[in-house]
Amino acid sequence: RAIEYCPDEQRDEVLMKILSCHRNLIEDQFGNYVIQQALTIGSEEIITAIVESLTEGDVIFKFSKHKYASNVVEAMLTSATAHHKEAILSAMLKDFEGTCGIVQLAKDPIANYVVKKAIDCAEGQQREKLFAVITSNRQQLSQAPYA
């Protein structure tokens, strides 16, 4: 939290160093808090870099199911700008393991909290897409213990 009170030049330098190792920090027990703080006080460049790392490939599914990384995904959904949020939600709606990713996440004991946060934070067409996918998979989700 001390970084909040640093002069802008020092803060930016620290954030750039955090950015260089943010993938390791996202899954770390304490590092995830550092990334959440970076999302809160970071520049658009920092936030964009973190969002891009969350949305490339199938990483969003791995992070959403991880005990500590899921906190970062939730923080992104809560504090992200509309276009960042759209990128994250689009990544979650991709097919994963033969079905829509959001359905797989809803069945997971940790990732289901990320899905709930996504529903709370989604707006407009993204929200409609989420509800359409969840509704169309209602039978499958009703049998899952965490959905």
C-alpha positions as CSV (number, residue, x, y, z in Angstrom):
1,R,0.0,0.0,0.0
2,A,3.0,2.3,0.4
3,I,3.2,2.6,-3.3
4,E,0.0,4.7,-3.2
5,Y,2.0,7.5,-1.5
6,C,5.1,7.4,-3.7
7,P,5.8,10.2,-6.2
8,D,4.4,9.4,-9.6
9,E,7.9,8.7,-11.1
10,Q,8.7,6.1,-8.3
11,R,5.3,4.6,-8.5
12,D,5.5,4.1,-12.2
13,E,9.0,2.5,-11.9
14,V,7.7,0.1,-9.2
15,L,4.6,-0.8,-11.3
16,M,6.8,-1.5,-14.4
17,K,8.9,-3.9,-12.3
18,I,5.8,-5.6,-11.0
19,L,4.5,-5.9,-14.5
20,S,7.7,-7.7,-15.5
21,C,6.8,-10.6,-13.1
22,H,3.1,-10.2,-12.8
23,R,2.3,-13.7,-14.1
24,N,4.1,-15.3,-11.1
25,L,2.5,-12.8,-8.7
26,I,-1.1,-13.5,-9.9
27,E,-0.9,-17.1,-8.5
28,D,1.0,-16.3,-5.4
29,Q,-0.6,-16.3,-2.0
30,F,0.5,-12.7,-1.3
31,G,1.5,-11.6,-4.8
32,N,-2.1,-11.6,-5.9
33,Y,-2.7,-8.7,-3.5
34,V,0.1,-6.8,-5.2
35,I,-1.5,-7.3,-8.6
36,Q,-4.9,-6.2,-7.3
37,Q,-3.3,-3.0,-5.9
38,A,-1.5,-2.5,-9.3
39,L,-4.9,-2.7,-11.0
40,T,-6.3,-0.1,-8.6
41,I,-3.5,2.5,-9.0
42,G,-1.9,1.5,-12.3
43,S,-1.9,3.4,-15.5
44,E,-3.9,2.2,-18.5
45,E,-0.7,0.6,-19.9
46,I,-0.3,-1.5,-16.7
47,I,-4.0,-2.5,-16.6
48,T,-4.0,-3.4,-20.3
49,A,-1.0,-5.6,-20.0
50,I,-2.5,-7.5,-17.1
51,V,-5.8,-7.9,-18.9
52,E,-4.0,-9.2,-22.0
53,S,-2.2,-11.8,-20.0
54,L,-5.5,-12.9,-18.4
55,T,-7.2,-13.3,-21.8
56,E,-4.6,-15.0,-24.0
57,G,-5.2,-18.6,-24.7
58,D,-7.0,-20.5,-22.0
59,V,-5.3,-18.8,-19.1
60,I,-8.5,-17.2,-17.9
61,F,-9.8,-20.7,-17.1
62,K,-6.6,-21.6,-15.2
63,F,-6.6,-18.4,-13.2
64,S,-10.3,-18.5,-12.4
65,K,-9.9,-22.0,-10.9
66,H,-6.9,-21.0,-8.9
67,K,-7.4,-20.1,-5.2
68,Y,-5.3,-16.9,-5.3
69,A,-5.4,-16.0,-9.0
70,S,-9.2,-16.0,-9.0
71,N,-9.1,-13.0,-6.7
72,V,-7.2,-11.1,-9.4
73,V,-9.8,-12.1,-12.0
74,E,-12.6,-10.9,-9.7
75,A,-10.8,-7.6,-9.1
76,M,-10.5,-7.1,-12.8
77,L,-14.2,-7.7,-13.3
78,T,-15.0,-5.2,-10.5
79,S,-12.6,-2.4,-11.4
80,A,-12.0,-2.8,-15.1
81,T,-13.2,-0.3,-17.8
82,A,-15.9,-1.5,-20.1
83,H,-13.5,-2.6,-22.9
84,H,-11.3,-4.5,-20.5
85,K,-14.3,-6.2,-18.9
86,E,-15.6,-7.1,-22.3
87,A,-12.3,-8.8,-23.2
88,I,-12.4,-10.8,-20.0
89,L,-16.0,-11.8,-20.4
90,S,-15.4,-12.8,-24.0
91,A,-12.5,-15.0,-23.0
92,M,-14.7,-16.7,-20.4
93,L,-17.4,-17.4,-23.0
94,K,-15.0,-19.2,-25.3
95,D,-15.2,-23.0,-25.6
96,F,-13.1,-24.8,-23.1
97,E,-12.8,-28.6,-22.8
98,G,-15.7,-29.2,-25.3
99,T,-18.2,-26.8,-23.8
100,C,-18.7,-23.1,-23.1
101,G,-16.0,-22.0,-20.7
102,I,-18.4,-20.2,-18.4
103,V,-20.3,-23.5,-17.8
104,Q,-17.0,-25.2,-16.9
105,L,-16.2,-22.4,-14.5
106,A,-19.6,-22.5,-12.9
107,K,-19.0,-26.1,-11.9
108,D,-15.7,-25.4,-10.2
109,P,-15.6,-24.9,-6.4
110,I,-13.4,-21.7,-6.8
111,A,-14.3,-20.5,-10.3
112,N,-18.0,-20.4,-9.5
113,Y,-17.4,-17.2,-7.5
114,V,-15.7,-15.7,-10.5
115,V,-18.8,-16.5,-12.5
116,K,-21.0,-14.9,-9.9
117,K,-18.8,-11.8,-10.0
118,A,-19.0,-11.8,-13.9
119,I,-22.8,-11.9,-13.7
120,D,-22.8,-9.0,-11.2
121,C,-20.4,-6.9,-13.3
122,A,-21.6,-7.7,-16.8
123,E,-23.6,-5.1,-18.7
124,G,-25.6,-4.9,-21.9
125,Q,-25.0,-7.6,-24.5
126,Q,-22.3,-9.3,-22.4
127,R,-24.8,-9.8,-19.6
128,E,-27.4,-11.1,-22.1
129,K,-24.9,-13.6,-23.5
130,L,-24.0,-14.8,-20.0
131,F,-27.7,-15.3,-19.1
132,A,-28.4,-17.0,-22.4
133,V,-25.5,-19.5,-21.9
134,I,-26.4,-20.2,-18.3
135,T,-30.1,-20.6,-19.1
136,S,-29.4,-22.9,-22.0
137,N,-27.2,-25.1,-19.7
138,R,-29.5,-24.9,-16.7
139,Q,-30.0,-28.7,-16.6
140,Q,-26.3,-29.4,-16.6
141,L,-25.6,-26.7,-14.0
142,S,-28.4,-27.9,-11.7
143,Q,-26.5,-31.2,-11.3
144,A,-23.2,-29.5,-10.4
145,P,-22.6,-29.1,-6.6
146,Y,-21.1,-25.5,-6.9
147,A,-23.2,-24.0,-9.8
